[in-house]
Structure formats: structure tokens, C-alpha cells
Amino acid sequence: MPEGLEIKEGPYGRGVYATRAFAAGEAVEHCPTLELPGDEVVGQLGDYVFGSNENEDDVILLLGYGMLYNHSSEANCEYVQEAPRVIMFQTLRAVEPGEELFIDYGEEWWSTRNRKPD
């Protein structure tokens, strides 16, 4: 379990919450990843994978809490590829204990699902 984080039920289902304060720009989690052929990912799991930078037909499955960060257009976190098989989540601003950590899923996530952000 990553230190300083917990999973709780919230208004958008399960989400990642801070259990301590994080400074702006601080790493909150380093998630190992698995790269899978996109056509092997079916059903609801497709909402929880990321596109691969290596092969457009593949997807990235994040381990750790990586699949549980919810969307906000006013995200307080972002994710970056830290190493070939590691995605790092870091804060965009200071985060207080008890606050949910959000990322911005990006326009493509919504358009490929014919949905609009809530």
C-alpha cells in the first residue's frame, strides 16, 4: 500500500484519498505497469487502462492504486511515465489530508466512449 494514500468510497465510486498533506509537485505513487494487446481488454476493464506510447494497438494496465484515480477537469494530480514500465502520479498543487486525488482523463478518453465529463 502506498504511504499517505487510501482507497475510499466517494461521490464517484472508489477513489484515491490523501491520508497526509502533499506539497505541490510531490510524487504520491509509482505504479508498475503491464502492457497488453488492446483487443484482449473487454468490457468495463477498458475504462481502466491507458493508451500505450510504444504501440498504438496496446494498452497499459496500472498496478497499485493507478486504476482508481477519478477524473476532474480541475485535477490536483497528473501522471507521467517515469520509466519504461512505471507511471508516477504527482501533485499539481498542495493537497490536504482527506482530499480525493484526481487526474484529468483528457478529451480522447471521453470522445472514444461517446461521453462527456461529469
Secondary structure, DSSP 8 states (H G I E B T S, - for coil): --TTEEEEEETTEEEEEESS-B-TT-EEEEEEEEEEEGGG--GGGGGGEEE-SS-TTEEEEE-TTGGG-EE-TT-SEEEEEEETTEEEEEESS-B-TT-B-EE---HHHHHTTT----
